[in-house]
Amino acid sequence: MPSVSFDHVTKRFGDAIVVQDFDLRVNDGELLVLVGGSGSGKSTILRMLAGLEEVTSGKILIDSRDVTDVPPGQRDVAMVFQDYGLYPHMTVRENLSLGLRIRRIPQQEIERRVAWAAGILGLDALLDRRPKQLSGGQRQRVAMGRAMVREPLVFLFDEPLSNLDAALRAQMRIEIGSLQRRLAATTVYVTHDQVEAMTLGDRIVVLADGRIQQVGRPIDLYRAPVNRFVAGFIGTPAMNFLPGTLQRDNGRVYFVAEGARIKLREAAGNATSAPAETLGIRPEDLRIVAPGGGEAMQARVVLVERLGGTSHVHFEVGPHRLLAAIASEVPVQVREVRAHLFASDGRRVE
């Protein structure tokens, strides 16, 4: 499958810059996820790649071909939207084949492609049904199949699971990921859901205000976020943040906040590039110790959400409300922790 390149792409609507200097390469056969909140520019980037929005400056290349000014129908991409976009009066078979019939593909080839897509997506028994006779997940499979039969160079997904319930979203994530790997298809996937991004993407692009914040493998973004925005956006439950300062005492390193004095691992305390003003702790990195255990810090538990194998414990340390994700229900105390330090401008301190 071909690669896709964005060469310093910018998009303006009047005086408003919604995408700024987007410079990125999507590798052959890669599933790249664009993730960010509302207004981050992720859907605009996808629409520019599809040719549905004009590029203000910069270039877009597909398979080394400059498609910046090429009409959508000549870019050889297929897009799956949040809205399934199925024709209610047509059967599944007719919805799958419509685009091919418009392009006047030979009937024998149409039948081959429809049978191929239906077989992969488990739609064989549904080909003669109409959309109203299908579940949400089945309709999404039909929308995916309609893109597949085109055999495009690049697949584009614009928040395709937003209309599904939680259980069905989890199932469809697995199906989309498995399908993409089976087809080895170059894919750009847009979502606001960081769980989708973490579970689907070979790489993730985190966006905010039209700018790239960080690009990397899911585990790299989780372990080494470059700034506070990425740290707070990636990971479920979200990272805890405490304002305060570093303090060194007899060779040991502590982070001191109002009502809290937390011992850090030495690696976290070696920060020298900028003064640290915020401590970030992932809920799953908080450790539980027995009462009276060494330098452990007492915390007041205010709520426990029992989720089966794990519990989310909401607790207070001084004026600060924090969250721990634990496997038991013993009182929460904080001892030495794996921590992330952030400067006043939000950059991660190394």
FENNORPE-V552357 format. One record per helix or strand. SS is the DSSP state (2 for helix, 1 for strand). FROM is the first residue (numbers start at 1). LEN is the number of residues. If there is no record, write none. Layout:
ss:SS from:FROM len:LEN
ss:SS from:FROM len:LEN
//
This chain:
ss:1 from:4 len:10
ss:1 from:16 len:11
ss:1 from:31 len:6
ss:2 from:42 len:9
ss:1 from:57 len:6
ss:1 from:65 len:2
ss:2 from:72 len:3
ss:1 from:77 len:4
ss:1 from:91 len:1
ss:2 from:92 len:11
ss:2 from:107 len:15
ss:2 from:124 len:3
ss:1 from:130 len:1
ss:2 from:131 len:3
ss:2 from:136 len:13
ss:1 from:154 len:5
ss:2 from:166 len:18
ss:1 from:186 len:6
ss:2 from:194 len:7
ss:1 from:203 len:6
ss:1 from:211 len:6
ss:2 from:218 len:6
ss:1 from:227 len:1
ss:2 from:228 len:6
ss:1 from:240 len:4
ss:1 from:245 len:5
ss:1 from:252 len:6
ss:1 from:260 len:5
ss:2 from:266 len:4
ss:1 from:278 len:4
ss:2 from:283 len:3
ss:1 from:297 len:2
ss:1 from:300 len:7
ss:1 from:311 len:7
ss:1 from:320 len:7
ss:1 from:333 len:2
ss:1 from:337 len:1
ss:1 from:340 len:3
ss:1 from:347 len:2
//
